[in-house]
Amino acid sequence: MPAFARTKLVMYDNCFEENPGEIYLKYVGPNPGKLYHSVYNLIKSIWRCADGDIQEEQYNWGKKGEADKFKIRWYMHKDLDKFTYYWIRFDLSGEGDDKEGKASVKFKPVLMTEYPQDTVWQKSLFYEMMRTMWHSVFYKEKRRNYLENCRDLTSLFTKKAKEFFEENG
């Protein structure tokens, strides 16, 4: 549940500190177009999110000769508590037909925490000192657990996607 505020303090953490880039998975095999539904359903099952938590920002699907060519981008937004949520971009692209093709899945898992700063109280120095102390003493460990869970879910997604690619490739 992101804070719908005009002004807010945003903490942006990559789930993998040592590798702040994106994760790539490659598929080579028949009918890469079937990955659209498979990857979408895998996102929903691994991160336990509803259809409303996934937004399709880009959808390009066309023909290149006999083969389908596609490029899809989803954003998955999964609320964890009042302040923190997962914000993960998934890119699926590929081309091919029923006999052969190739595709790739690229995604970047991010943990976001937002503190609204709209009211005079939220902008005050005293509030900021209390929020900083509360965050350091109580909430920092919770965010660390969220990051660890994000890494675990990302690894599980990668494993399940690779298993699906091997079974169907």
C-alpha positions, 0 to 999 in steps of 0.5 A: 500500500504505497503512501498516496502523498504529494511529498514522501520519503522513499527508501529503495532497496534492490533485493540483491545488494551484491547484484543491483542489476536485472536477472535474465533467464533464457528459453530456447524451444518450441512455441515461446508464446506459451510463456506469456501465461506461464510466466504470469501465473508463476509470478502470481503463485510465487509472490502470492499476489492477485491479478490486481497486483500485476499491471501490464504496462507494455504489450506488443505482439505481432508477426515476423514472417511465419513467427510470432514476435512479442514483448511484454512488461509487467509491474508487480506491486505486492503490499507487505505492510502500511509502509513497505511493498515489493515493486518488481518489473518483469520483461518477457520478450521473444520470437518463434513458432510452434516448432522453434523459438527463443525468449527471455525473461528479465526482472528486477526485484525491489523493496520500497518503503514510503513515509508520507510527509504531507502534513505540518506534523509529518514535516516537523523536525520532532516527527522526523527524529521520532520516525528515524528512531522508530525506524532504526530501533524497530522497523529496520529488522522488519525491512531486513526480513522483507529483503531476505524474503524477497531474495528467497522468492526471487530464487524460487521464481528463478528455479521454477522458471528454469524448470519450466524452460527445461521441461518445455524446451 
